[in-house]
Amino acid sequence: MAWISLIIAGLFEMFGVAMINKLHKNRNWQSFVLLFIGFGASFCFLTYAMKTLPMGTAYAIWTGIGASGGAILGMLFYNESKDWKRIIFIAMVLGAAVGLKLVS
């Protein structure tokens, strides 16, 4: 259950990152509330996951999902570069997260 919680935390982290961009483009209270909900939920699920998982592993995977997911969202929805080199490095981050899961 801790791993599922960690993945959910990473997905909420991605949502929070997307809401930072939304808040930057549209400064209103709804954008701020969504940003707060995204990161708040992310921290709650991360806290739950860290009751079972080692802190280093949980944090590395959480940030990996958030960072690579944010980059993927940027490519899909915000016209950011889809260069093959960028995709390879995102895959490396995700591969490292899978590797941590395999050795934990």
Secondary structure, DSSP 8 states (H G I E B T S, - for coil): -HHHHHHHHHHHHHHHHHHHHHHHHS-SHHHHHHHHHHHHHHHHHHHHHTTTS-HHHHHHHHHHHHHHHHHHHHHHHS-----HHHHHHHHHHHHHHHHHHHH-
